[in-house]
Every structure is written in C-alpha cells, then in structure tokens.
Amino acid sequence: MTKKQIFLYLSGLAILVAIAVAVVKLFLLPPSSIDIAAGPKGSYLYETAQIYAQEFEKSGVKVTVLETNGTLDNLSHVDHPDKLIEFGFLEGGAADRKDYPSLESLGSIAYAPIWVFYRSQLGDVFDVNGLKGKRIAIGYPAQGIHTNSLDILNAVGVNTKNSQFLNIGREEALKKLHANEIDAMFYSAPAEDRLVKTLFNDPTLKPLKWPDAEGIARNLREYHVLNLPFGAIDLANSKPATDMKVLATTITVITKKDTHSALIYLMMGVMDDIHEKPSILHAENEFPSDKDVDFPMSDDAEDYYKNGGKPFLQRYLPYWAASFLGKLLLILVPLLAIFYPLSQAYPALQQWYYTNKVNRFYDQLVKIEKRLDHHADLDRIKYDIQILRAEIELLIKLEKIPSMYTNLLYDLRGHVSQVIEQHGLQ
C-alpha cells in the first residue's frame, strides 16, 4: 500500500469516526443538564421546581431552577430561541397559544386556586361584584394571576372606570392591606401553601367565598369550581369557618417543540411521582393530566398518557442508556427494514451482474468469430481479440469474484483461447 493510499485510508477513517461521534452526541445521547423557568422565590412554582431538580438529579441530570417574575415571564424564557431553557410552568388562561407557536404542553399538574382576601373592616363582601369601587391588588403583569384577575373582574363589571387596580405582588399587597392602603388582593397558590394558611388565620382579613363561582365558570370556560370544606385549610382553627367555593385554573408544564424525547419522558415520570398524590383540592391520580391545557400536547407526552407511563426501556434502564438504545432502535429498525429485503435479493442481483458481464464478453467473441467466417481484416480481429482477453484477465485480477462465478470466467477464457488457436491468431 502506497503512502498516498495509507493517508487516504486514515483520513476517511477519521472522518467516519467524527461523523459517528457527532451523530451519537447530537441524536443519541440526551442532555445531562437542563433549566426550568419557575417563578418568584418562595412561591409554590419555585418550590415545585426545586423538588423536580432533586428527582432529576437521581437520574444524573443537573437542573438549574430559574427565578422569574411569574408564569408569563416563564413563557418568554422557554420560548426565547437563544435561551436553552427546556421547561417552565404556566397558569391556565394566562396566555394565547397563537403567540407562542414553538411551545407545547406536557399536561396539567395541579389546580391553581384564586384567593381573594379583603380587609375585615369592609364588613362582608358577598361576591366579586362587591369589590366595585375598591382598591385591588392584582399581581405583577408577568404573573398569571394578573391576567386571570382582570378576566374575572371585567367579566363581573369591576374595571378601571369604577375601581382602582394595583400591579403589585403578594408581599407588597399584604403590607398595603395591613396599612389600609388597599382593600383587597388577588392571589394564586395551592391550598397547602403556607401563606394561604396565614391569610385565613389573619383576623384583619376575610376570604371571598365565591358564591358567584359557578356563574363565572360558565362564562369563562378556563376556570373550575372547587369545593373547600369546613376546616380544610387549618382544622385546628376551623379555617375556613364554613364550606366555601373556590375558583381555580390549572398549572401546566410547557416545553419547546424540539426538546429531547428522553427528557420529556423523564419529566413526565417526575410529574407523575410528585403530583399523583391527593391534596386538599384534588383526588389521588387526578394529576398529572392531559386535560385543561392551553397549548398543543407534545407527542411524547400524549404517548405517555395513552400508554400509562414510561416507555419499556426507561422502566428498566438508567435514563441515558434507555435514551441511547431508544434512539438507536429508531435508526436501526428502518435500516433493517431496508437492508433485509436487499440482503435476500443480493444473491440474485450478484448472479445477474456476473452472468450479464460474461454474456457481454461472449457476445463480443461471437461477433469476432462471425468476422473470421467472412474473412474480415485479420489484423483488426487479432487486435480486438487481444483486447477482449485483456479485459477478461483484468476482471479476474481486480474483482473479488465469488467462487461460484469464477468458473464462468475461466470457461470464457478457455473459449477465447480456443478461438485464437483454431484460427491461428497468436
């Protein structure tokens, strides 16, 4: 082998290895770290993301939990093309899917009750319409509660023409409530949230009991009406003091359309483990759910719900191994479907190839014999038959011919020699 041939061989091998490594890295191996856009520190969504991070790390995936201003902020983070943020939380009814065509949903994980607390000094506020003329904190514009509270207030006729809305968060709203600088606040958090219990036990505040919840939910379809029994928030202090209704949306997990399938299945498993348990406002196995989502469902998430859990490989293998084998099978199965029929047809194709080649040589030999019978130019015939013999020898020398076809070529070579001897063409 010449130096040039060795160089070309090694160069080709290096290119193949580089391509193989790139394919494995880009298409087969799943990411080992991800980001989750959560919410303000101390919020239910931020704490949930921290729990997710612990579960992901059990599978060898490092999670960075991003503090954000709220669910609309989460949307912009996950949707941003230059940010590699795979997952985020969203409160139902807070966004329009048309504005975020590159996002998909993995399903809902919990109810997001909407609490309204007002100053006790106001007396009893019967329904949302009773807030007309009041100073109301509705959350930051980046928060889902801001959009939801505006929807509800406007639906019942409470608006900026007859009331004052303040775009402030929960901490500032509480301070202003206690300082008599505002009259009511909208707040969204699960019933188990520590602040909810604190607010129910605050003697200076009263909860709105949502007697108009059914009517609102019939007009604004993204809302659910939930029953909060007597004492469910704090049994020792009998909070709430009576059965009451709660208006709620759902919290969903969103992702990019191009998020790695293995990550989605891992996230689905984490969602299942964390949220399948019952809570004050939902039954066991009610969540996670593919219902009440604002964005199209991810195909992988739909498969998860349809098939009742993780794919076979992820149930029994580590995360990275299951992902690698799953992707490998996706590549190999179609290739096998192509190559198996070809392998069955290969012997017939091979036979056709060599038989056709030999037959072409025989055709040339027959033409030469006919020219000899007609006493054509002998020198020209000698030249042509030597060319034919050289082509046959070249084929035998250069091609690795299967043993079953070598006899054809050797027979052909013998026939050429016979013609040469019979007609004295040496």
Backbone torsions as a table, in degrees:
resi	resn	phi	psi	omega
1	MET	NA	128.7	-178.3
2	THR	-73.8	164.5	178.3
3	LYS	-60.5	-38.0	179.9
4	LYS	-64.2	-42.6	179.4
5	GLN	-64.5	-41.2	178.4
6	ILE	-62.3	-43.7	179.5
7	PHE	-61.2	-46.2	180.0
8	LEU	-63.4	-40.2	179.9
9	TYR	-62.9	-48.0	-178.9
10	LEU	-66.6	-37.5	178.3
11	SER	-63.3	-45.1	178.5
12	GLY	-62.1	-40.9	179.2
13	LEU	-63.9	-42.2	179.3
14	ALA	-62.4	-40.8	179.1
15	ILE	-64.6	-43.3	179.3
16	LEU	-62.5	-42.1	178.7
17	VAL	-63.5	-43.2	179.4
18	ALA	-61.7	-42.6	178.4
19	ILE	-64.1	-42.8	-179.5
20	ALA	-62.2	-43.5	179.0
21	VAL	-63.2	-42.7	179.6
22	ALA	-63.1	-43.2	179.5
23	VAL	-62.1	-45.5	-179.8
24	VAL	-62.3	-45.0	-176.8
25	LYS	-67.9	-44.9	-174.1
26	LEU	-81.3	-37.4	-169.5
27	PHE	-112.0	-24.5	-174.4
28	LEU	-103.4	-48.2	-176.5
29	LEU	-81.3	129.1	179.4
30	PRO	-78.0	163.0	178.6
31	PRO	-63.1	150.6	179.5
32	SER	-105.0	-0.4	176.2
33	SER	-148.3	146.6	-179.5
34	ILE	-141.7	167.8	175.0
35	ASP	-121.3	143.0	175.0
36	ILE	-123.5	121.5	174.3
37	ALA	-80.6	116.2	-168.2
38	ALA	-105.6	-77.4	-175.3
39	GLY	165.4	-169.6	179.2
40	PRO	-64.0	147.2	177.4
41	LYS	-59.2	138.4	-179.5
42	GLY	89.3	-11.8	179.8
43	SER	-79.5	163.7	178.0
44	TYR	-57.9	-41.6	-177.2
45	LEU	-67.4	-39.0	179.1
46	TYR	-66.2	-43.5	179.6
47	GLU	-66.9	-36.1	176.7
48	THR	-63.6	-42.1	178.5
49	ALA	-62.5	-35.4	177.6
50	GLN	-65.1	-38.9	177.1
51	ILE	-66.2	-42.2	176.3
52	TYR	-56.6	-43.0	-177.7
53	ALA	-59.4	-42.0	178.9
54	GLN	-62.5	-40.4	-179.8
55	GLU	-69.0	-40.6	179.2
56	PHE	-63.0	-38.7	-176.9
57	GLU	-66.7	-22.7	174.7
58	LYS	-64.8	-24.8	178.5
59	SER	-99.9	10.0	176.7
60	GLY	84.2	16.4	-179.9
61	VAL	-109.6	121.1	179.4
62	LYS	-83.3	134.5	-177.2
63	VAL	-117.9	131.4	171.0
64	THR	-104.3	119.9	179.1
65	VAL	-92.2	120.8	-177.0
66	LEU	-95.1	125.7	174.2
67	GLU	-75.6	129.0	179.4
68	THR	-131.9	175.6	179.1
69	ASN	-82.0	-13.0	-178.7
70	GLY	156.3	-172.8	-171.8
71	THR	-68.6	-32.8	177.0
72	LEU	-69.3	-32.6	173.6
73	ASP	-66.2	-39.5	176.6
74	ASN	-58.0	-44.1	-179.9
75	LEU	-56.9	-48.5	-177.0
76	SER	-66.1	-32.8	177.9
77	HIS	-67.1	-49.8	-177.0
78	VAL	-68.1	-35.0	-176.8
79	ASP	-77.0	-19.7	-174.2
80	HIS	-64.0	124.4	-175.6
81	PRO	-66.7	-24.2	-177.2
82	ASP	-94.7	-0.4	179.5
83	LYS	-110.6	129.2	-179.4
84	LEU	-91.3	63.6	178.7
85	ILE	-107.1	114.7	-169.1
86	GLU	-82.1	-36.1	-172.2
87	PHE	-134.2	157.1	176.1
88	GLY	-159.9	165.2	178.9
89	PHE	-103.2	148.0	179.6
90	LEU	-141.0	136.4	173.4
91	GLU	-90.2	136.7	-176.3
92	GLY	-57.6	142.3	176.8
93	GLY	81.0	0.5	-174.7
94	ALA	-91.1	-11.6	-175.5
95	ALA	-146.0	157.9	177.5
96	ASP	-104.4	124.8	-177.1
97	ARG	-59.2	-27.7	-179.0
98	LYS	-62.7	-26.4	-179.2
99	ASP	-81.2	-11.3	-176.2
100	TYR	-135.7	68.1	-174.3
101	PRO	-67.1	-15.6	-177.0
102	SER	-93.4	5.5	-177.3
103	LEU	-108.1	151.6	176.8
104	GLU	-134.4	165.1	-179.1
105	SER	-107.6	148.4	172.6
106	LEU	-104.6	2.5	178.4
107	GLY	112.0	173.2	-178.8
108	SER	-93.4	148.6	-175.4
109	ILE	-118.5	-15.5	-178.0
110	ALA	-172.1	163.8	169.8
111	TYR	-80.0	149.3	174.7
112	ALA	-116.5	85.7	-178.5
113	PRO	-62.4	145.4	177.7
114	ILE	-105.7	112.4	-178.9
115	TRP	-98.9	138.7	172.9
116	VAL	-123.3	118.4	176.4
117	PHE	-115.3	139.0	-178.8
118	TYR	-132.7	164.0	-178.1
119	ARG	-67.2	133.4	-180.0
120	SER	-59.3	-29.7	-178.3
121	GLN	-62.2	-17.2	179.3
122	LEU	-75.5	-8.9	-174.1
123	GLY	85.4	-150.5	178.9
124	ASP	-95.8	117.3	172.4
125	VAL	-90.3	113.8	-170.8
126	PHE	-71.3	-47.0	-177.0
127	ASP	-144.9	-177.3	-177.0
128	VAL	-61.9	-34.5	179.4
129	ASN	-62.0	-23.3	179.0
130	GLY	-69.9	-8.0	177.8
131	LEU	-86.1	-1.7	-179.7
132	LYS	-58.4	133.1	180.0
133	GLY	86.3	0.6	-176.7
134	LYS	-99.5	167.4	175.2
135	ARG	-96.0	118.0	-168.3
136	ILE	-125.5	126.1	174.3
137	ALA	-84.6	127.7	-174.8
138	ILE	-122.2	14.7	177.7
139	GLY	86.4	169.3	178.2
140	TYR	-72.9	152.1	178.6
141	PRO	-58.1	-25.3	-179.2
142	ALA	-81.0	-5.7	-176.9
143	GLN	-96.6	147.8	178.4
144	GLY	-61.9	-34.2	-178.1
145	ILE	-63.4	-29.3	179.1
146	HIS	-62.8	-49.8	178.7
147	THR	-64.3	-44.9	-176.6
148	ASN	-66.1	-41.9	-179.0
149	SER	-66.4	-38.4	176.6
150	LEU	-63.8	-41.7	177.4
151	ASP	-56.7	-48.6	-175.9
152	ILE	-68.2	-47.9	-177.6
153	LEU	-61.9	-45.6	179.4
154	ASN	-64.2	-35.0	-178.8
155	ALA	-64.2	-32.4	-178.1
156	VAL	-97.8	4.6	175.6
157	GLY	93.3	11.3	175.0
158	VAL	-97.7	117.9	-174.9
159	ASN	-146.0	-177.0	-175.8
160	THR	-68.9	-12.9	178.0
161	LYS	-78.4	-29.0	-176.9
162	ASN	-119.8	-0.6	-178.0
163	SER	-146.8	169.6	179.4
164	GLN	-114.2	122.9	179.0
165	PHE	-104.0	136.4	178.9
166	LEU	-118.6	125.1	179.8
167	ASN	-86.7	75.2	-178.6
168	ILE	-131.6	156.7	-179.3
169	GLY	-82.8	-178.0	-170.8
170	ARG	-67.1	-40.2	-177.4
171	GLU	-63.7	-47.1	180.0
172	GLU	-67.0	-36.8	179.4
173	ALA	-63.0	-41.5	179.2
174	LEU	-63.6	-43.1	178.6
175	LYS	-59.9	-44.1	-178.1
176	LYS	-70.0	-33.1	175.6
177	LEU	-62.3	-45.9	-178.0
178	HIS	-70.7	-22.7	178.7
179	ALA	-94.1	7.4	-178.6
180	ASN	59.3	27.6	179.5
181	GLU	-91.9	-17.1	171.1
182	ILE	-136.0	168.8	-175.9
183	ASP	-107.6	-28.0	-176.2
184	ALA	-154.0	159.5	176.7
185	MET	-137.9	140.8	170.2
186	PHE	-95.1	138.6	-176.6
187	TYR	-150.2	138.9	179.9
188	SER	-121.7	125.8	177.1
189	ALA	-169.7	153.9	176.5
190	PRO	-60.1	158.4	-177.9
191	ALA	-62.6	-23.5	-179.1
192	GLU	-80.5	-8.7	-177.7
193	ASP	-59.4	136.6	-176.7
194	ARG	-59.6	-38.1	-177.9
195	LEU	-66.4	-34.4	178.9
196	VAL	-60.3	-45.4	178.8
197	LYS	-62.6	-40.6	178.9
198	THR	-62.2	-43.3	-178.4
199	LEU	-66.7	-39.6	178.6
200	PHE	-64.6	-29.3	-178.3
201	ASN	-95.0	4.4	179.2
202	ASP	-83.6	114.6	-176.5
203	PRO	-66.9	-16.9	-179.5
204	THR	-86.0	-3.8	-177.2
205	LEU	-125.2	155.7	174.5
206	LYS	-131.3	145.0	176.1
207	PRO	-87.2	141.9	170.6
208	LEU	-73.1	132.2	-173.6
209	LYS	-95.8	8.1	171.4
210	TRP	51.3	53.2	175.2
211	PRO	-66.9	-19.3	179.9
212	ASP	-95.4	11.7	-175.3
213	ALA	-58.8	-44.3	-178.9
214	GLU	-61.3	-43.4	-179.7
215	GLY	-64.8	-40.2	178.8
216	ILE	-64.6	-44.2	-178.3
217	ALA	-65.1	-29.8	177.5
218	ARG	-71.7	-27.5	-179.3
219	ASN	-94.6	-31.0	177.9
220	LEU	-116.3	97.3	-166.2
221	ARG	-68.5	-14.0	-177.5
222	GLU	-80.7	-1.1	-176.4
223	TYR	-104.4	148.7	176.3
224	HIS	-111.9	152.2	173.5
225	VAL	-108.0	120.5	-178.2
226	LEU	-115.1	153.4	178.1
227	ASN	-99.6	126.1	176.3
228	LEU	-110.1	107.1	-175.2
229	PRO	-70.9	160.6	174.5
230	PHE	-52.3	128.0	175.2
231	GLY	77.1	3.9	-174.2
232	ALA	-67.4	-31.0	-179.4
233	ILE	-79.8	-45.2	-179.7
234	ASP	-145.6	96.4	-175.0
235	LEU	-64.7	-37.1	-177.5
236	ALA	-64.8	-32.8	-178.6
237	ASN	-107.7	11.9	177.5
238	SER	53.6	54.0	177.9
239	LYS	-117.3	126.8	-4.8
240	PRO	-67.3	158.9	-176.6
241	ALA	-75.6	-14.8	176.0
242	THR	-143.0	164.1	170.7
243	ASP	-60.2	143.4	179.0
244	MET	-148.0	162.0	175.5
245	LYS	-91.1	153.9	174.0
246	VAL	-134.2	131.7	174.9
247	LEU	-90.1	135.9	-175.2
248	ALA	-145.9	150.8	166.0
249	THR	-105.2	-168.1	174.7
250	THR	-119.7	154.1	174.5
251	ILE	-98.3	129.5	179.5
252	THR	-120.2	160.0	174.8
253	VAL	-103.5	127.9	-179.7
254	ILE	-112.1	157.8	179.7
255	THR	-150.7	168.5	174.5
256	LYS	-76.8	154.1	179.0
257	LYS	-64.3	-27.5	-176.3
258	ASP	-99.6	16.7	177.6
259	THR	-63.7	138.8	-177.6
260	HIS	-56.3	133.4	-177.6
261	SER	-55.9	-40.4	-178.3
262	ALA	-62.2	-37.8	177.6
263	LEU	-65.1	-39.8	-179.6
264	ILE	-64.1	-45.3	179.2
265	TYR	-64.2	-36.3	177.3
266	LEU	-65.5	-44.1	177.7
267	MET	-62.1	-41.5	179.4
268	MET	-60.5	-40.7	178.3
269	GLY	-63.9	-40.9	177.9
270	VAL	-64.7	-45.2	177.9
271	MET	-57.5	-43.1	179.5
272	ASP	-60.9	-49.4	-176.7
273	ASP	-62.6	-38.3	-174.1
274	ILE	-82.3	-40.2	-167.1
275	HIS	-106.3	-1.4	-179.8
276	GLU	-73.1	-18.5	-178.3
277	LYS	-71.6	151.0	179.6
278	PRO	-72.1	158.2	175.6
279	SER	-135.7	-173.0	180.0
280	ILE	-61.1	-35.4	-173.1
281	LEU	-110.2	-5.4	176.7
282	HIS	-138.5	155.4	-176.3
283	ALA	-83.8	167.7	177.5
284	GLU	-62.6	138.2	179.0
285	ASN	65.3	11.9	175.1
286	GLU	-72.2	-29.2	176.6
287	PHE	-127.3	155.9	-5.2
288	PRO	-69.0	160.1	-174.6
289	SER	-143.1	150.3	176.5
290	ASP	-90.5	11.1	179.1
291	LYS	-98.4	163.4	174.4
292	ASP	57.8	47.8	177.2
293	VAL	-112.8	145.8	-178.2
294	ASP	-89.8	-14.9	-177.0
295	PHE	-119.9	159.2	177.4
296	PRO	-59.1	144.7	179.7
297	MET	-73.4	140.4	171.5
298	SER	-63.7	141.5	178.8
299	ASP	-58.9	-40.7	-179.8
300	ASP	-65.5	-39.8	178.5
301	ALA	-65.7	-40.8	177.4
302	GLU	-60.6	-42.4	177.4
303	ASP	-60.4	-40.7	-179.5
304	TYR	-60.8	-47.7	180.0
305	TYR	-66.3	-40.4	-177.5
306	LYS	-65.9	-42.2	-174.2
307	ASN	-91.9	2.3	174.8
308	GLY	73.1	31.7	175.5
309	GLY	138.9	-161.8	-175.5
310	LYS	-67.5	154.9	172.5
311	PRO	-61.7	161.0	-174.9
312	PHE	-51.8	-49.1	-174.7
313	LEU	-63.2	-39.2	-177.3
314	GLN	-71.7	-16.7	177.9
315	ARG	-75.5	-26.8	-171.0
316	TYR	-121.1	-8.9	-177.9
317	LEU	-122.3	156.8	173.6
318	PRO	-58.6	156.7	-175.9
319	TYR	-49.9	-52.5	-175.2
320	TRP	-67.1	-38.3	-178.4
321	ALA	-68.2	-42.7	179.5
322	ALA	-63.1	-41.2	179.8
323	SER	-65.4	-45.0	-179.0
324	PHE	-60.7	-49.2	-178.3
325	LEU	-65.8	-38.2	179.7
326	GLY	-61.6	-46.4	179.3
327	LYS	-66.8	-38.4	179.8
328	LEU	-62.1	-41.4	178.7
329	LEU	-64.2	-37.0	178.5
330	LEU	-62.1	-30.9	178.2
331	ILE	-82.4	-43.5	-172.7
332	LEU	-73.0	-39.1	-175.9
333	VAL	-60.2	-48.8	176.5
334	PRO	-61.9	-36.8	179.0
335	LEU	-64.0	-41.6	177.7
336	LEU	-63.8	-38.2	179.3
337	ALA	-63.0	-29.0	178.5
338	ILE	-83.9	-46.1	-171.3
339	PHE	-79.3	-27.2	-179.6
340	TYR	-62.8	-49.7	176.5
341	PRO	-60.7	-35.4	178.6
342	LEU	-65.4	-39.3	179.3
343	SER	-64.8	-33.9	177.7
344	GLN	-70.3	-32.8	-178.2
345	ALA	-86.3	-13.5	-173.9
346	TYR	-57.6	-47.2	179.9
347	PRO	-56.5	-41.9	179.9
348	ALA	-66.4	-39.3	178.2
349	LEU	-65.7	-40.2	179.4
350	GLN	-63.6	-43.7	179.0
351	GLN	-61.7	-43.8	179.4
352	TRP	-60.9	-41.9	-176.7
353	TYR	-61.2	-52.0	-175.9
354	TYR	-73.9	-37.9	177.7
355	THR	-62.6	-42.4	179.4
356	ASN	-63.1	-40.7	-179.7
357	LYS	-64.2	-46.2	-180.0
358	VAL	-64.1	-41.1	-179.5
359	ASN	-62.7	-35.4	178.1
360	ARG	-65.2	-39.3	176.2
361	PHE	-63.9	-41.5	178.7
362	TYR	-62.5	-38.4	177.9
363	ASP	-59.3	-42.8	178.6
364	GLN	-64.1	-39.9	-179.6
365	LEU	-65.0	-41.1	178.7
366	VAL	-62.3	-41.3	179.3
367	LYS	-63.3	-39.1	178.8
368	ILE	-64.0	-42.7	179.4
369	GLU	-62.9	-39.2	178.8
370	LYS	-63.9	-38.8	178.9
371	ARG	-66.0	-35.8	177.2
372	LEU	-64.6	-39.9	179.3
373	ASP	-63.3	-29.2	-178.1
374	HIS	-97.4	12.2	176.4
375	HIS	55.8	46.0	177.8
376	ALA	-72.4	-178.4	-178.5
377	ASP	-56.7	111.4	-173.2
378	LEU	-67.7	-40.0	179.7
379	ASP	-62.5	-40.9	178.8
380	ARG	-65.4	-39.6	179.4
381	ILE	-65.3	-41.4	177.9
382	LYS	-58.9	-43.7	179.9
383	TYR	-61.9	-46.5	-176.9
384	ASP	-64.5	-39.6	-177.5
385	ILE	-72.9	-30.1	175.1
386	GLN	-69.0	-37.6	175.7
387	ILE	-62.8	-44.2	179.2
388	LEU	-60.6	-45.1	179.9
389	ARG	-62.9	-41.0	-179.9
390	ALA	-63.7	-39.9	179.1
391	GLU	-64.1	-40.1	179.3
392	ILE	-65.2	-44.9	-179.8
393	GLU	-63.1	-38.6	179.1
394	LEU	-64.3	-41.4	178.8
395	LEU	-62.8	-44.8	-179.6
396	ILE	-63.9	-37.1	-175.9
397	LYS	-75.8	-41.9	-170.9
398	LEU	-90.0	-34.7	-176.1
399	GLU	-92.3	140.5	173.9
400	LYS	-83.5	90.3	-173.3
401	ILE	-86.5	128.7	176.5
402	PRO	-56.3	144.9	-174.2
403	SER	-57.7	-31.3	-177.2
404	MET	-68.1	-15.2	-179.1
405	TYR	-110.2	-7.3	-179.5
406	THR	-65.2	-33.4	179.4
407	ASN	-59.2	-37.3	179.3
408	LEU	-59.7	-43.8	-177.7
409	LEU	-71.9	-38.8	178.9
410	TYR	-67.8	-37.6	175.3
411	ASP	-61.5	-42.9	179.0
412	LEU	-60.7	-45.0	180.0
413	ARG	-60.3	-38.9	177.9
414	GLY	-63.9	-39.9	179.7
415	HIS	-66.4	-37.4	177.2
416	VAL	-63.3	-44.4	179.2
417	SER	-61.3	-39.2	178.8
418	GLN	-60.5	-45.5	-179.7
419	VAL	-61.6	-42.4	-179.6
420	ILE	-62.2	-44.7	-178.3
421	GLU	-68.0	-43.9	-177.0
422	GLN	-60.6	-35.1	-174.2
423	HIS	-106.5	6.7	176.9
424	GLY	59.2	49.4	-175.2
425	LEU	-97.6	9.4	179.5
426	GLN	-65.2	NA	NA
